[in-house]
Amino acid sequence: MTKEKSNKLDLNGKNVKERFEIILDPININSDNNLYYRLISFFKLLPLACKNLYGFSLGKAGTGKSKVYELLECNTVVGIPSVASLRGNVNSNETIALLENEFILFEEIAEGAVQTDALGLLKATSTSKRFLKCNENEISYNGSYIMNFNYYKNETSLKDIKRENFKKVLPTIVQDEAFLSRIGFVLIHNDSTVGNPIYKNNGSSSPLELKEYLLSLRKFEADFEKFPKSIFEGIENFTSREQEIILKMLSTILLVLYPEYKKKNNFFEIPNYIVEGFLDIAIHFHSFISGKYKSYLTEKSIKLISELWGYPVLEDNILKILPNDRILVDKKEKIIILATNNHGRNQNEKEFLFFKEKLKVGLTPIESKNNYHLLTYKREHNCILSNKFKIDENNIELRLYRAREMQKEVLNIFKENVYSYIEELFRRNIFYITNDIAQNIYFFLYGVEIFIRSLSRVSYNPFYTIIYDKENIITYFKWCIESICDIERNHNYVLEVKKFLSSYSNLFSLEELKFLDTFSTKLDIDMQEGIICKEIIEINKEKLRKYIGKDINLEDKDYLYYIDKDTLSPKIFIL
């Protein structure tokens, strides 16, 4: 039995980011490149490690479409050659047919460089996984390939890359739907996805060692039977062919990064978030072919992508997806913004410099790293992410109703306590209603009425109709308290009642009135955190429009900004 060669790449015991970088190291992909370009470079390697996996690579010259394959010394042909070249020619000096190669790079595919019958052979071979070598002997086809196309459209955002646009650069016969349905992924090279590629001089392992490693994986395939079914919910609505292609990519990714699991096929031991994350990344690169764009940044992939970026996430961190292919990491002491491609980097630079000058409604910038791919903002303790506030008018109405009903109940208890206190005070003291005392009570009640009238528009019985006996004085005091507490809440009931009673220090001492303070907090309407109304959104929109100078769609589900929990004013970092 042939002894299996040892893995010189030394992946065992490494975390996912370290494994990712070790694979990219031999092809000189510098970690200073944006993450999306590193993902593109990684996906270029998959067809070498997988049977019957096909992809398109599109972009203008100088964006590195072929550089990886040059380093790996892959079989490269210009255009799609003739049928005879593909399946072999008995009269040729070539010992093997092109289709016998494990991997082929078809370079410079353009109109006129593809023969119809040759493409027909590729399509048929990709389906049946068999071909007639030299048109005589039928043999298995296990090859994979990448086709390179020049594509000069330079979309700013990935979601703007439309299938109908890049199909125009494909030769007419390559646009055949039956052929396109067999393509696994599309890699777009432009200013937003690639930027200016940065390459190292030499990696710690050689490109040929990497190539040998990748080719050694072709006989293996990950078994997904033991994985939780919930991981694959995202592909349930795909066609069976699409599911097969996407799972083939996922299987290859796991094999490349976790080769130690291949013997026992225990890939299910890999953390779920890594499997789910790479599945959504595979779906993203396939979505260009299907024409139904899927972002690589999803709720299931965000943790993995943050770690691949180089920013591990702790349990108490908050992770959120931002517009323009960016990630927010909310830590206790600061806020980190990670740009995953050049488009996000450009947005980071614009916002960071803007808020450095205009801090009135912006979070305070602290620093930028890696050419604005990473930004740090000050974490203000009283601010909360806008998506923590839910807009639900019915819920607000219900909560307010319940809070006010509770307030009424507490207020009634409060009044009953005040009434009992007043009754006890007056009934335990013997008042002799002399002319002098009557005169004093007369002026006392006159003051009470003026006070009540100043708080409310309710009409009162004139003070001179009151009969100055003990019971009527108690009744009148109760009426005063009731009047204060019935006024629409624009002040603190407890404070006003206390102020009213304590103004007559000969009757009510401050020490005796302390018991009223226990009702203050109970009478405040406490709205549960997380509920705001649409009016606040509109007010914040206006504030931001005024200070930033343009309209912002704050109702976008992917739009995030911070809100001061006390004032509900915005603290923004996204333009």
Number of C-alpha atoms within 10 A of each C-alpha: 3 4 5 7 9 8 15 11 17 11 19 12 10 13 12 17 18 16 20 19 17 20 24 23 22 24 29 21 23 17 17 15 20 26 23 20 26 25 17 19 20 19 20 22 23 26 25 27 26 29 24 24 24 23 25 19 22 23 22 17 14 12 18 17 24 19 14 20 20 14 15 18 12 18 15 17 15 15 20 23 16 17 20 17 17 21 22 23 18 15 8 12 8 11 9 17 17 22 24 19 16 21 25 22 21 21 19 15 20 18 14 12 14 19 18 16 12 18 19 16 18 19 19 15 19 21 14 10 16 15 22 16 22 19 13 12 8 11 12 14 21 19 23 23 25 26 22 23 24 19 20 14 15 17 16 16 15 20 14 11 17 15 15 12 12 19 16 11 19 19 17 14 16 21 14 15 10 12 17 17 14 19 22 28 26 22 23 27 25 24 18 22 26 23 17 16 16 14 15 13 10 13 16 11 17 17 23 15 14 22 20 15 21 20 18 17 18 20 9 17 17 21 15 17 8 11 16 11 9 9 17 16 10 14 17 9 9 12 10 11 12 20 17 14 23 24 20 20 26 25 22 28 24 19 24 24 21 18 19 16 16 17 10 9 17 15 22 16 10 14 9 14 16 18 23 23 23 21 24 26 24 23 27 21 24 24 20 23 24 18 12 13 19 19 16 22 23 17 14 21 20 24 23 22 26 23 16 21 21 14 16 15 17 11 6 9 14 14 18 21 19 20 15 22 22 23 23 21 22 20 16 13 10 15 22 21 24 28 27 26 25 27 23 27 25 16 19 26 16 14 17 25 12 16 20 14 11 14 15 14 18 24 25 22 22 15 14 18 10 11 12 21 26 22 23 21 20 16 19 16 11 11 19 20 19 21 17 14 15 15 18 14 13 10 14 17 12 12 17 16 12 13 17 16 13 16 17 15 12 16 20 14 13 20 18 13 14 21 19 12 14 19 18 12 13 15 12 8 9 8 11 11 13 9 9 10 13 15 13 12 15 16 13 13 21 14 13 18 17 10 14 20 15 10 13 13 9 11 8 12 8 10 16 10 7 14 11 17 12 17 13 12 18 19 14 18 19 19 15 20 20 15 16 21 21 14 15 10 9 6 10 14 22 21 13 15 20 19 13 17 19 17 13 12 9 7 11 17 13 14 8 10 16 10 11 16 12 11 16 15 11 14 20 14 15 13 12 10 10 15 15 20 16 13 10 14 18 13 14 20 18 16 15 23 13 11 13 18 10 11 12 16 9 16 14 9 10 13 17 21 19 23 21 16 16 8 9 17 18 26 23 22 21 20 18
